[in-house]
Amino acid sequence: MQNILEKIKNLQSVQKPVQLHLGCGKRFIPEFLHIDLDKFPHIDVVGNVSDLSYIYDNTVDLIYACHVLEYFDNFELIPVLKEWYRVLKKGSVLRVSVPDFDKVIEVYKKYDNMNLIYGFLYGRYSQSKNERVYHRIIYTHKTLRENLLKAGFESIQTYDWKK
């Protein structure tokens, strides 16, 4: 954990943003600190993204968490979001992406093919872990928004992931 604290301190000393990529897996994004359960070469901290206790309050400028929240049970969600909120500076950004149940329904209605939506609903086989990785929940924009508000987030907006 000392290593990430040094990296954060170095970023702050040169006035660069502290950006976390939570649940990154194999995906490396330059200029981000990477936290994941898997042990890839670019991972700065191997650990659960629900526990950022080694990071000081109000330290982080941006958190990016793409397809990680669905691996937590519904009762775990608010504590996880509150932990992320704790480390973010006031006015900073949490950019989160989750399987969207409304979109899953659209795909099913359009193609009438359950095989196209199983992964979004239930997860998939993880080659890196050599095990099945199950989703524990799926969200709509409304349910995600409600939970973000409960955790303390304000000004919640949809973003276009393509941009």
Contact map, one row per residue, 1 for C-alpha under 8 A:
1111100000000000000000000000000000000000000010000000010000000000000000000000000000000000000000000000000000000000000000000000000000000000000000000000000000000000000
1111110000000000000000000000000000000000000000000000000000000000000000000000000000000000000000000000000000000000000000000000000000000000000000000000000000000000000
1111111000000000000000000000000000000000000100000000000000000000000000000000000000000000000000000000000000000000000000000000000000000000000000000000000000000000000
1111111100000000000000000000000010000000000110000000000000000000000000000000000000000000000000000000000000000000000000000000000000000000000000000000000000000000000
1111111110000000000000000000000000000000000000000000011000000000000000000000000000000000000000000000000000000000000000000000000000000000000000000000000000000000000
0111111111000000000000000000000000000000000000000000000000000000000000000000000000000000000000000000000000000000000000000000000000000000000000000000000000000000000
0011111111100000000000000000000000000000000000000000000000000000000000000000000000000000000000000000000000000000000000000000000000000000000000000000000000000000000
0001111111110000010000000000000000000000000000000000000000000000000000000000000000000000000000000000000000000000000000000000000000000000000000000000000000000000000
0000111111111000000000000000000000000000000000000000000000000000000000000000000000000000000000000000000000000000000000000000000000000000000000000000000000000000000
0000011111111100000000000000000000000000000000000000000000000000000000000000000000000000000000000000000000000000000000000000000000000000000000000000000000000000000
0000001111111111110000000000000000000000000000000000000000000000000000000000000000000000000000000000000000000000000000000000000000000000000000000000000000000000000
0000000111111111110000000000000000000000000000000000000000000000000000000000000000000000000000000000000000000000000000000000000000000000000000000000000000000000000
0000000011111111000000000000000000000000000000000000000000000000000000000000000000000000000000000000000000000000000000000000000000000000000000000000000000000000000
0000000001111111000000000000000000000000000000000000000000000000000000000000000000000000000000000000000000000000000000000000000000000000000000000000000000000000000
0000000000111111100000000000000000000000000000000000000000000000000000000000000000000000000000000000000000000000000000000000000000000000000000000000000000000000000
0000000000111111110000000000000000000000000000000000000000000000000000000000000000000000000000000000000000000000000000000000000000000000000000000000000000000000000
0000000000110011111000000000000000000000000000000000000000011100000000000000000000000000000000000000000000000000000000000000000000000000000000000000000000000000000
0000000100110001111100000000000110000000000000000000000000111100000000000000000000000000000000000000000000000000000000000000000000000000000000000000000000000000000
0000000000000000111110000000001110000000000000000000000000011111000000000000000000000000000000000000000000000000000000000000000000000000000000000000000000000000000
0000000000000000011111000000000111100000000000000000000000010111000000000000000000000000000000000000000000000000000000000000000000000000000000000000000000000000000
0000000000000000001111110000100111100000000000000000000000000011100000000000000000000000000000000000000000000000000000000000000000000000000000000000000000000000000
0000000000000000000111110000000001110000000000001000000000000011110100000000000000000000000000000000000000000000000000000000000000000000000000000000000000000000000
0000000000000000000011111000000001111000000000001000000000000000111100000000000000000000000000000000000000000000000000000000000000000000000000000000000000000000000
0000000000000000000011111111000001110000000000000000000000000000110000000000000000000000000000000000000000000000000000000000000000000000000000000000000000000000000
0000000000000000000000111110000000011101000000000000000000000000000000000000000000000000000000000000000000000000000000000000000000000000000000000000000000000000000
0000000000000000000000011111000000000001000000000000000000000000000000000000000000000000000000000000000000000000000000000000000000000000000000000000000000000000000
0000000000000000000000011111100000000000000000000000000000000000000000000000000000000000000000000000000000000000000000000000000000000000000000000000000000000000000
0000000000000000000000010111110001000000010000000000000000000000000000000000000000000000000000000000000000000000000000000000000000000000000000000000000000000000000
0000000000000000000010000011111100000000000000000000000000000000000000000000000000000000000000000000000000000000000000000000000000000000000000000000000000000000000
0000000000000000000000000001111100000000000000000000000000000000000000000000000000000000000000000000000000000000000000000000000000000000000000000000000000000000000
0000000000000000001000000000111110000000000000000000000000000000000000000000000000000000000000000000000000000000000000000000000000000000000000000000000000000000000
0000000000000000011110000000111111000000000000000000000000000000000000000000000000000000000000000000000000000000000000000000000000000000000000000000000000000000000
0001000000000000011110000000001111100000001100000000000000000000000000000000000000000000000000000000000000000000000000000000000000000000000000000000000000000000000
0000000000000000000111110001000111110000011110000000000000000000000000000000000000000000000000000000000000000000000000000000000000000000000000000000000000000000000
0000000000000000000111110000000011111000001111111000000000000000000000000000000000000000000000000000000000000000000000000000000000000000000000000000000000000000000
0000000000000000000001111000000001111110001011111000000000000000000000000000000000000000000000000000000000000000000000000000000000000000000000000000000000000000000
0000000000000000000000101000000000111110000001111000000000000000000000000000000000000000000000000000000000000000000000000000000000000000000000000000000000000000000
0000000000000000000000001000000000011111001001100000000000000000000000000000000000000000000000000000000000000000000000000000000110000000000000000000000000000000000
0000000000000000000000000000000000011111101001000000000000000000000000000000000000000000000000000000000000000000000000000000000000000000000000000000000000000000000
0000000000000000000000001100000000000111111000000000000000000000000000000000000000000000000000000000000000000000000000000000000000000000000000000000000000000000000
0000000000000000000000000000000000000011111000000000000000000000000000000000000000000000000000000000000000000000000000000000000000000000000000000000000000000000000
0000000000000000000000000001000001000001111100000000000000000000000000000000000000000000000000000000000000000000000000000000000000000000000000000000000000000000000
0000000000000000000000000000000011110111111111000000000000000000000000000000000000000000000000000000000000000000000000000000000000000000000000000000000000000000000
0011000000000000000000000000000011100000011111000000000000000000000000000000000000000000000000000000000000000000000000000000000000000000000000000000000000000000000
1001000000000000000000000000000001110000001111100000000000000000000000000000000000000000000000000000000000000000000000000000000000000000000000000000000000000000000
0000000000000000000000000000000000111110001111110000000000000000000000000000000000000000000000000000000000000000000000000000000000000000000000000000000000000000000
0000000000000000000000000000000000111100000011111010000000000000000000000000000000000000000000000000000000000000000000000000000000000000000000000000000000000000000
0000000000000000000000000000000000111000000001111110000000000000000000000000000000000000000000000000000000000000000000000000000000000000000000000000000000000000000
0000000000000000000001100000000000111000000000111111000000000000000000000000000100000000000000000000000000000000000000000000000000000000000000000000000000000000000
0000000000000000000000000000000000000000000000011111000000000000000000000000001100110000000000000000000000000000000000000000000000000000000000000000000000000000000
0000000000000000000000000000000000000000000000111111100000000000000000000000000100100000000000000000000000000000000000000000000000000000000000000000000000000000000
0000000000000000000000000000000000000000000000001111111000000000000000000000000000110010000000000000000000000000000000000000000000000000000000000000000000000000000
0000000000000000000000000000000000000000000000000011111100000000000000000000000000000000000000000000000000000000000000000000000000000000000000000000000000000000000
1000100000000000000000000000000000000000000000000001111100000000000000000000000000000000000000000000000000000000000000000000000000000000000000000000000000000000000
0000100000000000000000000000000000000000000000000001111110100000000000000000000000000010000000000000000000000000000000000000000000000000000000000000000000000000000
0000000000000000000000000000000000000000000000000000111111100000000000000000000000000010000000000000000000000000000000000000000000000000000000000000000000000000000
0000000000000000000000000000000000000000000000000000001111100000000000000000000000000111100000000000000000000000000000000000000000000000000000000000000000000000000
0000000000000000000000000000000000000000000000000000000111110000000000000000000000000111110000000000000000000000000000000000000000000000000000000000000000000000000
0000000000000000010000000000000000000000000000000000001111111000000000000000000000000011100000000000000000000000000000000000000000000000000000000000000000000000000
0000000000000000111100000000000000000000000000000000000001111110000000000000000000000011100100000000000000000000000000000000000000000000000000000000000000000000000
0000000000000000111000000000000000000000000000000000000000111110000000000000000000000001100110000000000000000000000000000000000000000000000000000000000000000000000
0000000000000000111100000000000000000000000000000000000000011111000000000000000000000001000111100000000000000000000000000000000000000000000000000000000000000000000
0000000000000000001111000000000000000000000000000000000000011111100000000000000000010001000011110000000000000000000000000000000000000000000000000000000000000000000
0000000000000000001111000000000000000000000000000000000000000111110000000000000000000000000001110000000000000000000000000000000000000000000000000000000000000000000
0000000000000000000011110000000000000000000000000000000000000011111110000000000000000000000001111000000000000000000000000000000000000000000000000000000000000000000
0000000000000000000001110000000000000000000000000000000000000001111110000000000000000000000000111100000000000000000000000000000000000000000000000000000000000000000
0000000000000000000000100000000000000000000000000000000000000000111111000000000000000000000000011110000000000000000000000000000000000000000000000000000000000000000
0000000000000000000001100000000000000000000000000000000000000000111111110000000000000000000000001100000000000000000000000000000000000000000000000000000000000000000
0000000000000000000000000000000000000000000000000000000000000000111111110000100000000000000000000100000000000000000000000000000000000000000000000000000000000000000
0000000000000000000000000000000000000000000000000000000000000000001111111000000000000000000000000110000000000000000000000000000000000011110000000000000000000000000
0000000000000000000000000000000000000000000000000000000000000000000111111000000000000000000000000000000000000000000000000000000000000111100000000000000000000000000
0000000000000000000000000000000000000000000000000000000000000000000111111101100000000000000000000000000000000000000000000000000000000011100000000000000000000000000
0000000000000000000000000000000000000000000000000000000000000000000001111111100000000000000000000000000000000000000000000000000000000001100000000000000000000000000
0000000000000000000000000000000000000000000000000000000000000000000000011111100000000000000000000000000000000000000000000000000000000001100000000000000000000000000
0000000000000000000000000000000000000000000000000000000000000000000000001111110000000000000000000000000000000000000000000000000000000000000000000000000000000000000
0000000000000000000000000000000000000000000000000000000000000000000000011111111100000000000000000000000000000000000000000000000000000000000000000000000000000000000
0000000000000000000000000000000000000000000000000000000000000000000010011111111110000000000000000000000000000000000000000000000000000000000000000010000000000000000
0000000000000000000000000000000000000000000000000000000000000000000000000011111111000000000000000000000000000000000000000000000000000000000000000011011000000000000
0000000000000000000000000000000000000000000000000100000000000000000000000001111111100000000000000000000000000000000000000000000000000000000000000000001000000000000
0000000000000000000000000000000000000000000000001110000000000000000000000001111111110000000000000000000000000000000000000000000000000000000000000000000000000000000
0000000000000000000000000000000000000000000000000000000000000000000000000000111111111000000000000000000000000000000000000000000000000000000000000001001000000000000
0000000000000000000000000000000000000000000000000000000000000000000000000000011111111100000000000000000000000000000000000000000000000000000000000000001100000000000
0000000000000000000000000000000000000000000000000111000000000000000000000000001111111110000000000000000000000000000000000000000000000000000000000000000000000000000
0000000000000000000000000000000000000000000000000101000000000010000000000000000111111111000000000000000000000000000000000000000000000000000000000000000000000000000
0000000000000000000000000000000000000000000000000000000000000000000000000000000011111111000000000000000000000000000000000000000000000000000000000000001110000000000
0000000000000000000000000000000000000000000000000000000011000000000000000000000001111111100000000000000000000000000000000000000000000000000000000000000000000000000
0000000000000000000000000000000000000000000000000001001111110000000000000000000000111111100000000000000000000000000000000000000000000000000000000000000000000000000
0000000000000000000000000000000000000000000000000000000011111110000000000000000000011111110110000000000000000000000000000000000000000000000000000000000000000000000
0000000000000000000000000000000000000000000000000000000011111000000000000000000000000111111100000000000000000000000000000000000000000000000000000000000000000000000
0000000000000000000000000000000000000000000000000000000001000000000000000000000000000001111100000000000000000000000000000000000000000000000000000000000000000000000
0000000000000000000000000000000000000000000000000000000000000000000000000000000000000000111110000000000000000000000000000000000000000000000000000000000000000000000
0000000000000000000000000000000000000000000000000000000000011100000000000000000000000001111111000000000000000000000000000000000000000000000000000000000000000000000
0000000000000000000000000000000000000000000000000000000000001110000000000000000000000001001111100000000000000000000000000000000000000000000000000000000000000000000
0000000000000000000000000000000000000000000000000000000000000111100000000000000000000000000111110000000000000000000000000000000000000000000000000000000000000000000
0000000000000000000000000000000000000000000000000000000000000111110000000000000000000000000011111000000000000000000000000000000000000000000000000000000000000000000
0000000000000000000000000000000000000000000000000000000000000011111000000000000000000000000001111100000000000000000000000000000000000000000000000000000000000000000
0000000000000000000000000000000000000000000000000000000000000000111100000000000000000000000000111110000000000000000000000000000000000000000000000000000000000000000
0000000000000000000000000000000000000000000000000000000000000000011111000000000000000000000000011111000000000000000000000000000000000000011000000000000000000000000
0000000000000000000000000000000000000000000000000000000000000000001001000000000000000000000000001111100100000000000000011000000000000000011000000000000000000000000
0000000000000000000000000000000000000000000000000000000000000000000000000000000000000000000000000111111100000000000000000000000000000000011110000000000000000000000
0000000000000000000000000000000000000000000000000000000000000000000000000000000000000000000000000011111110000000000000000000000000000000011100000000000000000000000
0000000000000000000000000000000000000000000000000000000000000000000000000000000000000000000000000001111111000000000000000000000000000000000100000000000000000000000
0000000000000000000000000000000000000000000000000000000000000000000000000000000000000000000000000001111111100000000000000000000000000000000000000000000000000000000
0000000000000000000000000000000000000000000000000000000000000000000000000000000000000000000000000011111111110000000010010000000000000000000000000000000000000000000
0000000000000000000000000000000000000000000000000000000000000000000000000000000000000000000000000000111111111000000000000000000000000000000000000000000000000000000
0000000000000000000000000000000000000000000000000000000000000000000000000000000000000000000000000000011111111100000000000000000000000000000000000000000000000000000
0000000000000000000000000000000000000000000000000000000000000000000000000000000000000000000000000000001111111111000110000000000000000000000000000000000000000000000
0000000000000000000000000000000000000000000000000000000000000000000000000000000000000000000000000000000111111111110110000000000000000000000000000000000000000000000
0000000000000000000000000000000000000000000000000000000000000000000000000000000000000000000000000000000011111111000000000000000000000000000000000000000000000000000
0000000000000000000000000000000000000000000000000000000000000000000000000000000000000000000000000000000001111111000000000000000000000000000000000000000000000000000
0000000000000000000000000000000000000000000000000000000000000000000000000000000000000000000000000000000000111111100000000000000000000000000000000000000000000000000
0000000000000000000000000000000000000000000000000000000000000000000000000000000000000000000000000000000000111111110000000000000000000000000000000000000000000000000
0000000000000000000000000000000000000000000000000000000000000000000000000000000000000000000000000000000000010011111110000000000000000000000000000000000000000000000
0000000000000000000000000000000000000000000000000000000000000000000000000000000000000000000000000000000000010001111111000000000000000000000000000000000000000000000
0000000000000000000000000000000000000000000000000000000000000000000000000000000000000000000000000000000000000000111111000000000000000000000000000000000000000000000
0000000000000000000000000000000000000000000000000000000000000000000000000000000000000000000000000000000000110000111111100000000000000000000000000000000000000000000
0000000000000000000000000000000000000000000000000000000000000000000000000000000000000000000000000000000100110000111111111000000000000000000000000000000000000000000
0000000000000000000000000000000000000000000000000000000000000000000000000000000000000000000000000000000000000000011111111110000000000000000000000000000000000000000
0000000000000000000000000000000000000000000000000000000000000000000000000000000000000000000000000000000000000000000111111111000000000000000000000000000000000000000
0000000000000000000000000000000000000000000000000000000000000000000000000000000000000000000000000010000100000000000011111110000000000010010000000000000000000000000
0000000000000000000000000000000000000000000000000000000000000000000000000000000000000000000000000010000000000000000011111110000000000010110000000000000000000000000
0000000000000000000000000000000000000000000000000000000000000000000000000000000000000000000000000000000000000000000001111111000000000111000000000000000000000000000
0000000000000000000000000000000000000000000000000000000000000000000000000000000000000000000000000000000000000000000001111111100000011110000000000000000000000000000
0000000000000000000000000000000000000000000000000000000000000000000000000000000000000000000000000000000000000000000000100111110000011100000000000000000000000000000
0000000000000000000000000000000000000000000000000000000000000000000000000000000000000000000000000000000000000000000000000011111001111000000000000000000000000000000
0000000000000000000000000000000000000000000000000000000000000000000000000000000000000000000000000000000000000000000000000001111111111000000000000000000000000000000
0000000000000000000000000000000000000000000000000000000000000000000000000000000000000000000000000000000000000000000000000000111111100000000000000000000000000000000
0000000000000000000000000000000000000100000000000000000000000000000000000000000000000000000000000000000000000000000000000000011111000000000000000000000000000000000
0000000000000000000000000000000000000100000000000000000000000000000000000000000000000000000000000000000000000000000000000000011111100000000000000000000000000000000
0000000000000000000000000000000000000000000000000000000000000000000000000000000000000000000000000000000000000000000000000000111111110000000000000000000000000000000
0000000000000000000000000000000000000000000000000000000000000000000000000000000000000000000000000000000000000000000000000000111011111000000000000000000000000000000
0000000000000000000000000000000000000000000000000000000000000000000000000000000000000000000000000000000000000000000000000011110001111100000000000000000000000000000
0000000000000000000000000000000000000000000000000000000000000000000000000000000000000000000000000000000000000000000000000011110000111110000000000000000000000000000
0000000000000000000000000000000000000000000000000000000000000000000000100000000000000000000000000000000000000000000000000111000000011111000000000000000000000000000
0000000000000000000000000000000000000000000000000000000000000000000001110000000000000000000000000000000000000000000000011110000000001111110000000000000000000000000
0000000000000000000000000000000000000000000000000000000000000000000001111100000000000000000000000000000000000000000000000100000000000111110000000000000000000000000
0000000000000000000000000000000000000000000000000000000000000000000001111100000000000000000000000000000000000000000000001000000000000011111000000000000000000000000
0000000000000000000000000000000000000000000000000000000000000000000001000000000000000000000000000111100000000000000000011000000000000011111100000000000000000000000
0000000000000000000000000000000000000000000000000000000000000000000000000000000000000000000000000111100000000000000000000000000000000000111111110000000000000000000
0000000000000000000000000000000000000000000000000000000000000000000000000000000000000000000000000001110000000000000000000000000000000000011111110000000000000000000
0000000000000000000000000000000000000000000000000000000000000000000000000000000000000000000000000001000000000000000000000000000000000000001111111000000000000000000
0000000000000000000000000000000000000000000000000000000000000000000000000000000000000000000000000000000000000000000000000000000000000000001111111100000000000000000
0000000000000000000000000000000000000000000000000000000000000000000000000000000000000000000000000000000000000000000000000000000000000000001111111110000000000000000
0000000000000000000000000000000000000000000000000000000000000000000000000000000000000000000000000000000000000000000000000000000000000000001111111111000000000000000
0000000000000000000000000000000000000000000000000000000000000000000000000000000000000000000000000000000000000000000000000000000000000000000011111111100000010000000
0000000000000000000000000000000000000000000000000000000000000000000000000000000000000000000000000000000000000000000000000000000000000000000001111111110000000000000
0000000000000000000000000000000000000000000000000000000000000000000000000000110000000000000000000000000000000000000000000000000000000000000000111111111000000000000
0000000000000000000000000000000000000000000000000000000000000000000000000000010010000000000000000000000000000000000000000000000000000000000000011111111111010000000
0000000000000000000000000000000000000000000000000000000000000000000000000000000000000000000000000000000000000000000000000000000000000000000000001111111111000000000
0000000000000000000000000000000000000000000000000000000000000000000000000000010000000000000000000000000000000000000000000000000000000000000000000111111110000000000
0000000000000000000000000000000000000000000000000000000000000000000000000000011011001000000000000000000000000000000000000000000000000000000000000011111110000000000
0000000000000000000000000000000000000000000000000000000000000000000000000000000001001000000000000000000000000000000000000000000000000000000000000001111111000000000
0000000000000000000000000000000000000000000000000000000000000000000000000000000000001000000000000000000000000000000000000000000000000000000000000001111111110000000
0000000000000000000000000000000000000000000000000000000000000000000000000000000000000000000000000000000000000000000000000000000000000000000000000001100111110000000
0000000000000000000000000000000000000000000000000000000000000000000000000000000000000000000000000000000000000000000000000000000000000000000000000000000011111000000
0000000000000000000000000000000000000000000000000000000000000000000000000000000000000000000000000000000000000000000000000000000000000000000000001001000011111100000
0000000000000000000000000000000000000000000000000000000000000000000000000000000000000000000000000000000000000000000000000000000000000000000000000000000000111110000
0000000000000000000000000000000000000000000000000000000000000000000000000000000000000000000000000000000000000000000000000000000000000000000000000000000000011111000
0000000000000000000000000000000000000000000000000000000000000000000000000000000000000000000000000000000000000000000000000000000000000000000000000000000000001111100
0000000000000000000000000000000000000000000000000000000000000000000000000000000000000000000000000000000000000000000000000000000000000000000000000000000000000111111
0000000000000000000000000000000000000000000000000000000000000000000000000000000000000000000000000000000000000000000000000000000000000000000000000000000000000011111
0000000000000000000000000000000000000000000000000000000000000000000000000000000000000000000000000000000000000000000000000000000000000000000000000000000000000001111
0000000000000000000000000000000000000000000000000000000000000000000000000000000000000000000000000000000000000000000000000000000000000000000000000000000000000001111
